[in-house]
């Protein structure tokens, strides 16, 4: 008879040592304890690594020599969890995401009570510091969910989803082994969408209010706020997604593509400098057409990734 599921928490950290201290303290006081913790220091210039070493927790710390973005950090962290801890589930979060003390318990209770099959991922309810839903991380119901999938989700008070945010989501390790890791070249934006849709293709995902985390962003912004020059990454990565990603079926690409165009329109309307957006759009489009995302091992070869982790990333390509 198998024992309890092993859960490894993966945190990607970059120059937010005070918030990281909160995250690690929250993980240390979970009512359902995590079995292991991996922290990826994405070439921070503050004392992030010292904070990890002085936390008093048994943590696998990986220090990268270059900032690989959220995509790189999570790819490295998840691969490290897989080869170092052999988990059943991998729980990922940013270093500004502070879990409620019952956050992991809520995720695991949802997994245990779920009556359906093929459950591959579960996401937390994300709130801002005022306790209200964070508009940046508001889950959206899977528009393609069957009546059975909706019924099974209702049975545990959850919602079926087609994608999840890296702010706080948990993935079945055997499914990650099957589909691989986040694509490092996405660097910023849509890396979690691409990865989670790949994990969930042919499998089920849930968003559960039983697990709550606080996303401590500077302000309570939404996904269609003006990103300025970083709009380049949104455009490039979305084009890559619709041209090359394996997670979406053709009909899904049409639906999500139309949704992206609407969101870009709202972004343009809100912008105070549309010239910057136009330049970001043109640059992102040009980069997306020039080449597809590179293999993870090519991007990460010289940034301090441990050999066993790099080998695992290579195995998954």
PyMOL commands that set and color helices and strands:
alter all, ss='L'
color gray80, all
select helices_A, chain A and resi 17-28+48-53+69-85+103-113+135-137+147-155+173-179+184-186+191-200+228-244+250-270+274-290+296-300+307-315
alter helices_A, ss='H'
color red, helices_A
select strands_A, chain A and resi 7-13+36-41+59-63+89-94+97-99+119-127+158-161+168-172+204-215
alter strands_A, ss='S'
color yellow, strands_A
deselect
rebuild
show_as cartoon
